[in-house]
Amino acid sequence: MRIDVRLRRNGLSPRQLFFIECWGSLAHKESTDTDRVGFNNILNAINELLSLFPQGNKFKGQDKRKRAAQELLELLKEDVVLSDDRFESIPNQLKDMLDIKNAWSDKERSPVEKHQGLMESLFTQLKLTLEAHYLPASLERLEAEISKGEFPSDSDYACITSLCNNIMSFLLTLGMPLTECSLLYSRILMNDRQTFDVRFRSWAEKVNVRSQQYIVSITMENEKFHDMLQQTGEPILFNGCRYFHFTSDKDVPSVRTEIEVQAVSVLAAKVKADFVLKDSLDVVAYMLGRGQINTRSAFQVRDEAGNETIIPGFSNEILTNSDRLTMSEFGHFMSAITGLFTRASPESARKVSSGHGLWSTGRTGCLFLCHHFIPVPGRSTTANRATSAGSKAIHLLFLRFSN
């Protein structure tokens, strides 16, 4: 776990200090893979299984459901929060059905296949209770662990780590960007002008989120786009985006788009809106030709109550995939790639170059490729595991030829 030297430790108990550093380490952009928050959590596992039922027996659906159910069983055993009465004993019922003696002895039919209708019903019911109660129950359990007076043992530290990881992972599944989790650490938990109790309550309020409708307003600058909208004479609604033309204070022909999304926070709404906008602009850009659309960094978000938040800029730069290379790793990267190109055959070197070109193209210009090469919060564990394989393969090549 990372030790943050900026954190003032005076007045903090060992449990309080460990909690703050644990949350910061899980969300830090340069944490090692073992210290970074994991994707797998109870809600993600349930979502994955529910998404696999419609497949039936196509695409090896039975095998996928079996693996997903085995992962779910481990989560049901390990997540202490699921024993809370608010979950109506559904986790225990599922655990008993999946962990019954000889449950997995039939290689053709797993427990999920034998009781598919009942299982699907229980999964659906559990998903609803998780979305309603998991975060409040987890926060109560975490506060109880931190408030204990005795000196913490290794098992106590492990419990706090597990609770923090599960809460953050759950938030990622709900759509909150990891950057926002990091901001909660730097702006709230690190605020040593407040007592720990004040900091914890403020942090818990931000973490105990609920989904609601947001309208995100984003401004773009492109003269041709502006003129095309002006010709129509009225706003255009296309693919979830409503486009308006206007001239900025600096007399620049501009376009404002409003995107309505369902999200758990302002920044989560911005991330979702960006995906919707990119999909929409992929089609709109066909009419614009080679003209560059400049998107302003500032944006505005309005929630269901009409409260407006204006944010000067936000970059969702903290990726949750374990394949990212940070600025501090640039020297190692260049050393590894130099060794690779020196020792590899010309054909292998060309393949690696092509792979980087494809990855770079997807990263900068094609949402489809980004979606398939970068693990995304909210996607299933199996999907994230599979889609990161391309970039991992390149990194393995670096390691192979740099030794």
C-alpha angles and dihedrals in degrees: 000000000000119000111216109211091195092067114101106223099189113118095013122118118226090256094049092047092048092050093052094047092043093055092046093049093049091054100037115118094222099044115125117257092257090055096045120096114269126235098224117092136142096267093047091050092050092048090051094052093046090051091053098054095074089057091068109185095332121113091014090298092165093056092047092051091048093054092044091049092051090052089048091052091056091051092049089054097045105039106089093190092068091072088072114118091235089077091062094229091289092130090053091048092051092045091053092049094048097040100044116131113282090002092141099036093097103080092193099050124034121197088265091059094045093054100023098145094048092043093052090050092050092046091052092048092047092050091056093049091046093053090049102040114013098089096045091046092048093048091050091050092047093049090050091052093048093047096056112117102213122090108270122253126211089266090054091052090047090052093052090047092050093048093049092047093048093048093049093043090050090052091052090053089052088054104260109144117238088236089067091052088053091049090053087059098046098040102036114017093041093050099111092179087079129062118254092251091056091047093049094049092049091048092047091052090055093045097047092076132168129202117254141155118277131182112213119199117202126179125216132184120220124130096206092048089049092050093048091054090045089055092057090054096215140057116282124223113205131161095340095316125105110203125205127181123220141148116248126231088262090056093252117148103242144173128217121201127196117204123188114210139166110236144147098235144009094263092043087054090052092051092050091045091053091057092048092047094049091052090049095045092050086071098034091051089064089071093044095057114202096341114132117237109211113205116203116232093225117084141170130226127195121194131207092273091055095253111150125211121192115199119190092211144335131189118191089211099145104089120199096214118104093226100073122121116215128210092260090057095056093100092051090046093053092046091050095046091047090053090047095052092043096053102030125088117258089252093054091046091052091051092052091048090050090049091053091047092052092046092047092049091051092047095053107029116013124060091192093062092043089053091053100043103038123062109238129206110251095030119112121273091241092051094049091046092052099041095053091057094091096058092039090056091057091049090051089054089053091054093045095055100034096063 
